[in-house]
Amino acid sequence: MNVSLRQLRVFQAVAELGNFTRAGSHVGLTQPAVSRCVTELEQQLKLKLLDRTTREVSLTTAGRVLAIQLERVLDDLDAVLLDVRGMATQRQGRVRVASSPTLSANLLPECIARCHAEHPGLDLMLLDRMQHHALASVLAGEVDFGVVIDPGRLDGLHAEPIMTEPFCFVCPTSHALARRRGSVRWSDLGGENLVLLDQASGSRRLIDEALLSNGVQAQVVQEVGHVTTIFRMLAAGLGVSVVPTLALPPEGLHGLTTRPLTPRVERHIMLVRRARRVLTPVADTAWQLVKRVTIERHAQPVARSQWGTPPTTR
C-alpha cells in the first residue's frame, strides 16, 4: 500500500472543513489537486471515504473511522518530527491525559492552569473518565499517560506513586456520629445506611476492603458515580458515607459533617503510562509537572475547616 502523508493530511482537511475548496486553501493546494489526492487515497485503500455532491462533501462510515483515528496519528507524528528537529526543548505540543472523576475535578485543573502559565506552548488535554476507562485509554495508547487511583494490578503499565490521601467519614450534622469529637472508627459504621461510590470508581475496592477487614456489617443503599451526588443524598438524610479526602470541597459542606476515620486507610494516586514505552519529551514535561504540582499540594497541611467544627458538649 502506497499511501502518502500528503494524501492523509489533505483528507484530514477535507474531513474537518467539509469542502474541497476550503480544504485546498488550508493545505495550499487547488481544488482539483485536493480532489485528486482524495481519489488516490481511496484507490489505495480500496474504500470510498467521501460522498460527493455538487453542494457538499460528507464522510462515509469508513471515512469517519479514518478521520477519528487519523487526528491522533498525525498529532503523534508531528510530536515526533518536532522532537527530531530539536524543538522539544521548547516544550511545545499536545499531551493527552486520562484521569478519574475525583482527580479530574480536584487535582487536574490546577495542573492544567500551571501548565498554561509555565509552558504556554504545551497543550494539556484532559480526558475525564471512570477509572477502568482511563486505564484502558492508557493501555490503548489513546492518551500519553493517566492519573489514577492505585489499580492493584499493573500488567502492561508503568506506575509512579505521587500522593497518598486518607478516606474520611461524612454524615448529616444531625447524625449521632457527628456529635463525636475527633475521629470515627470504621467499626462505628456497623448498621448504618451507606451511600458509596459505585464499582467503577477506583476508590470503591479500597472502601470495601476496609469495611470487610474491620468487620463492618452495613447496608449499601445507594451506589453513585460522583461524590457530589453522595453529598446531596446525605443532605437529604439517605445515609452516611466514606469518601476520599481530596473530594471534600475547600469551602466545606453545608449541612454535613466530616471526620477522620480510624484506623487510617489511604488510597494511592499514581501516574501510569504504557510499560516499555518512553514518553516523548513534551509528554515527559507534562508528567513531571503533574507530579510536582501534586507533591506541592500534598505537602500543604489539611485545613482544619475541612474536618468541620467539633460540636460543643453540654
C-alpha positions as CSV (number, residue, x, y, z in Angstrom):
1,M,0.0,0.0,0.0
2,N,1.5,3.3,-1.1
3,V,-0.3,5.9,1.0
4,S,1.4,9.3,1.3
5,L,1.5,11.7,4.2
6,R,0.3,14.4,1.8
7,Q,-2.8,12.3,0.9
8,L,-3.6,11.8,4.6
9,R,-3.3,15.5,5.5
10,V,-5.4,16.5,2.6
11,F,-8.1,14.0,3.6
12,Q,-8.0,15.3,7.2
13,A,-8.5,18.9,5.9
14,V,-11.5,17.8,3.8
15,A,-13.0,15.8,6.7
16,E,-12.6,18.7,9.0
17,L,-13.8,21.5,6.7
18,G,-16.3,19.5,4.6
19,N,-15.4,21.3,1.4
20,F,-12.7,20.7,-1.2
21,T,-12.1,24.4,-1.9
22,R,-11.7,25.4,1.8
23,A,-9.5,22.3,2.3
24,G,-7.3,23.4,-0.6
25,S,-6.9,26.9,0.9
26,H,-5.9,25.3,4.2
27,V,-3.2,23.0,2.8
28,G,-2.1,25.2,-0.1
29,L,-3.5,23.2,-3.0
30,T,-6.0,23.9,-5.7
31,Q,-9.4,22.3,-5.6
32,P,-8.6,19.8,-8.4
33,A,-5.4,18.8,-6.6
34,V,-7.3,18.1,-3.4
35,S,-9.8,16.0,-5.3
36,R,-7.0,14.1,-6.9
37,C,-5.3,13.4,-3.6
38,V,-8.5,12.0,-2.0
39,T,-9.3,9.9,-5.1
40,E,-5.7,8.4,-5.0
41,L,-6.1,7.7,-1.3
42,E,-9.5,5.9,-1.9
43,Q,-7.9,3.8,-4.6
44,Q,-5.0,2.8,-2.3
45,L,-7.4,1.8,0.5
46,K,-10.0,0.3,-1.9
47,L,-12.6,2.1,0.1
48,K,-14.9,5.0,-0.6
49,L,-14.1,7.7,2.0
50,L,-16.4,10.6,0.9
51,D,-19.8,11.0,-0.6
52,R,-19.6,13.9,-3.1
53,T,-22.4,16.1,-4.4
54,T,-22.4,19.4,-6.2
55,R,-23.1,21.2,-2.9
56,E,-21.5,19.2,-0.1
57,V,-19.0,16.6,0.9
58,S,-19.8,14.0,3.6
59,L,-17.9,11.2,5.2
60,T,-18.8,7.6,4.6
61,T,-18.6,5.2,7.6
62,A,-15.0,4.2,6.5
63,G,-14.2,7.9,6.2
64,R,-15.4,8.7,9.7
65,V,-13.4,5.9,11.2
66,L,-10.3,7.0,9.4
67,A,-10.8,10.7,10.3
68,I,-11.2,9.9,14.0
69,Q,-8.0,7.7,14.1
70,L,-6.0,10.0,11.8
71,E,-6.1,13.0,14.2
72,R,-4.3,11.1,16.9
73,V,-1.8,9.5,14.4
74,L,-0.9,12.8,12.8
75,D,-0.6,14.6,16.2
76,D,1.8,11.9,17.3
77,L,3.8,12.2,14.0
78,D,4.0,16.0,14.5
79,A,5.3,15.5,18.0
80,V,8.0,13.1,16.8
81,L,9.1,15.4,14.0
82,L,9.3,18.3,16.4
83,D,11.5,16.2,18.7
84,V,13.8,15.1,15.8
85,R,14.1,18.8,14.8
86,G,15.3,19.7,18.3
87,M,12.2,21.7,19.1
88,A,11.1,19.6,22.0
89,T,13.3,21.7,24.3
90,Q,10.8,24.5,23.6
91,R,8.2,22.2,25.3
92,Q,5.6,22.6,22.5
93,G,2.9,20.2,21.6
94,R,-0.3,18.5,22.8
95,V,-0.3,15.9,25.6
96,R,-3.4,13.9,26.4
97,V,-4.0,12.8,30.0
98,A,-6.8,10.5,31.2
99,S,-8.0,10.9,34.8
100,S,-10.8,9.5,37.0
101,P,-13.5,12.0,38.0
102,T,-12.4,12.9,41.6
103,L,-8.9,13.7,40.4
104,S,-10.2,15.4,37.3
105,A,-12.3,17.8,39.4
106,N,-10.0,18.3,42.4
107,L,-6.4,17.9,41.2
108,L,-6.0,18.3,37.4
109,P,-7.5,21.8,37.0
110,E,-4.6,23.3,39.0
111,C,-2.1,21.2,36.9
112,I,-3.6,22.5,33.7
113,A,-3.5,26.1,34.9
114,R,0.1,25.7,36.0
115,C,0.9,24.2,32.6
116,H,-0.6,27.2,30.8
117,A,1.4,29.6,33.0
118,E,4.8,27.7,32.9
119,H,4.7,26.1,29.4
120,P,2.5,28.3,27.0
121,G,3.3,26.0,24.1
122,L,2.2,22.8,25.9
123,D,-1.4,22.0,25.4
124,L,-2.5,19.6,28.2
125,M,-5.8,17.9,27.2
126,L,-7.8,16.1,29.9
127,L,-10.0,13.1,29.2
128,D,-12.3,12.8,32.2
129,R,-13.2,9.1,32.5
130,M,-14.1,6.4,35.0
131,Q,-11.1,4.6,36.4
132,H,-11.3,1.5,34.2
133,H,-11.8,3.6,31.1
134,A,-8.9,5.8,32.0
135,L,-6.6,2.7,32.4
136,A,-7.9,1.3,29.1
137,S,-7.1,4.6,27.3
138,V,-3.5,4.4,28.6
139,L,-3.1,0.8,27.5
140,A,-4.6,1.5,24.1
141,G,-2.2,4.5,23.5
142,E,-5.2,6.8,23.2
143,V,-3.6,9.1,25.8
144,D,0.0,9.7,26.8
145,F,-0.5,8.9,30.4
146,G,-3.1,8.7,33.2
147,V,-3.6,10.0,36.7
148,V,-5.5,7.3,38.6
149,I,-6.1,5.5,41.9
150,D,-3.8,2.5,42.5
151,P,-5.4,-0.1,40.3
152,G,-3.8,-3.0,42.2
153,R,-2.7,-5.0,39.1
154,L,-0.4,-3.1,36.8
155,D,0.0,-5.5,33.8
156,G,1.3,-3.6,30.9
157,L,1.7,-0.4,32.8
158,H,4.5,1.5,34.4
159,A,3.3,3.3,37.6
160,E,4.8,6.0,39.8
161,P,3.1,6.9,43.1
162,I,2.8,10.7,43.6
163,M,0.4,11.1,46.5
164,T,-1.4,9.3,49.3
165,E,-4.6,10.5,51.0
166,P,-6.9,9.1,53.6
167,F,-10.6,8.3,53.4
168,C,-12.9,10.2,55.7
169,F,-16.4,9.9,57.1
170,V,-19.3,12.2,56.1
171,C,-22.7,12.4,57.6
172,P,-25.5,14.9,58.2
173,T,-24.8,17.3,61.1
174,S,-27.9,15.8,62.9
175,H,-26.4,12.3,62.9
176,A,-25.3,10.8,66.2
177,L,-21.7,10.3,64.9
178,A,-21.5,14.0,64.1
179,R,-21.6,14.8,67.8
180,R,-18.4,12.9,68.5
181,R,-15.1,14.7,69.0
182,G,-12.2,13.6,66.9
183,S,-12.2,10.6,64.6
184,V,-14.8,8.0,63.9
185,R,-13.9,4.3,63.9
186,W,-14.7,2.1,60.9
187,S,-16.4,-0.3,63.3
188,D,-18.8,2.6,64.2
189,L,-20.3,2.3,60.7
190,G,-21.9,-1.1,61.5
191,G,-25.7,-1.0,60.9
192,E,-25.5,2.3,59.0
193,N,-27.1,3.0,55.6
194,L,-24.1,3.7,53.3
195,V,-24.1,5.9,50.2
196,L,-20.9,5.0,48.3
197,L,-19.2,5.5,45.0
198,D,-20.0,2.7,42.6
199,Q,-17.7,-0.2,41.5
200,A,-16.5,1.8,38.5
201,S,-14.6,4.1,41.0
202,G,-11.0,3.3,41.8
203,S,-11.8,4.0,45.4
204,R,-14.6,1.6,45.9
205,R,-12.4,-1.5,46.1
206,L,-10.4,0.1,48.9
207,I,-13.5,1.1,50.8
208,D,-15.0,-2.4,50.5
209,E,-11.7,-3.9,51.7
210,A,-11.6,-1.6,54.7
211,L,-15.2,-2.4,55.7
212,L,-14.5,-6.1,55.4
213,S,-11.3,-6.0,57.4
214,N,-12.9,-4.0,60.2
215,G,-15.9,-6.4,60.4
216,V,-18.4,-3.8,59.4
217,Q,-21.9,-5.0,58.6
218,A,-23.7,-2.2,56.8
219,Q,-26.2,-1.8,54.1
220,V,-25.2,0.0,50.9
221,V,-28.4,1.8,50.0
222,Q,-27.1,3.8,47.0
223,E,-24.2,3.5,44.7
224,V,-23.4,6.5,42.5
225,G,-20.7,7.8,40.1
226,H,-19.8,11.2,41.6
227,V,-19.2,12.4,45.1
228,T,-21.3,15.5,44.5
229,T,-24.3,13.2,44.2
230,I,-23.3,11.5,47.5
231,F,-23.2,14.8,49.3
232,R,-26.7,15.7,48.0
233,M,-28.1,12.3,49.1
234,L,-26.6,12.7,52.6
235,A,-28.1,16.1,52.9
236,A,-31.4,14.6,52.1
237,G,-31.0,12.1,55.0
238,L,-30.4,9.0,53.0
239,G,-27.4,7.8,55.0
240,V,-23.7,8.3,55.7
241,S,-20.7,7.8,53.5
242,V,-16.9,7.3,53.2
243,V,-15.2,9.4,50.6
244,P,-11.6,10.4,49.7
245,T,-10.4,13.5,51.5
246,L,-9.5,15.1,48.1
247,A,-13.2,15.1,47.2
248,L,-14.1,17.5,50.1
249,P,-14.7,21.0,48.7
250,P,-12.4,23.7,50.2
251,E,-15.5,25.8,51.2
252,G,-16.9,22.9,53.3
253,L,-20.2,21.1,53.1
254,H,-23.3,22.8,54.1
255,G,-25.4,20.7,56.5
256,L,-22.8,17.9,56.6
257,T,-20.0,17.0,59.0
258,T,-16.7,15.3,58.1
259,R,-14.5,13.3,60.4
260,P,-11.2,11.3,60.0
261,L,-11.6,7.6,60.0
262,T,-9.5,5.2,62.2
263,P,-7.7,3.1,61.6
264,R,-6.4,5.3,58.8
265,V,-6.9,3.8,55.3
266,E,-5.3,5.6,52.4
267,R,-5.6,5.5,48.6
268,H,-2.5,6.0,46.4
269,I,-2.6,8.4,43.5
270,M,-0.4,7.3,40.6
271,L,0.8,8.4,37.3
272,V,0.6,5.5,34.8
273,R,1.9,5.0,31.3
274,R,2.4,2.1,29.0
275,A,5.3,-0.2,30.1
276,R,8.4,-0.4,27.9
277,R,7.4,2.9,26.2
278,V,9.4,6.1,26.6
279,L,7.4,9.3,26.9
280,T,8.1,11.9,24.3
281,P,10.0,14.9,25.7
282,V,6.8,17.1,25.7
283,A,4.8,14.3,27.4
284,D,7.5,13.9,30.0
285,T,7.4,17.6,30.7
286,A,3.7,17.3,31.4
287,W,4.3,14.1,33.5
288,Q,6.9,15.9,35.7
289,L,4.6,19.0,36.1
290,V,1.7,16.9,37.3
291,K,3.9,15.1,39.7
292,R,5.5,18.3,41.0
293,V,2.2,20.2,41.4
294,T,0.6,17.2,43.2
295,I,3.5,16.8,45.6
296,E,3.5,20.5,46.4
297,R,-0.2,20.4,47.1
298,H,0.0,17.3,49.2
299,A,2.8,18.9,51.3
300,Q,0.4,21.6,52.5
301,P,-1.4,20.8,55.8
302,V,-5.1,19.9,55.6
303,A,-7.2,22.9,56.7
304,R,-8.9,22.4,60.0
305,S,-12.2,23.6,58.5
306,Q,-12.1,20.6,56.1
307,W,-13.0,18.3,59.0
308,G,-15.8,20.5,60.2
309,T,-16.1,22.2,63.6
310,P,-16.2,19.9,66.6
311,P,-19.6,20.1,68.3
312,T,-19.9,21.8,71.7
313,T,-20.9,19.4,74.5
314,R,-23.3,20.5,77.2
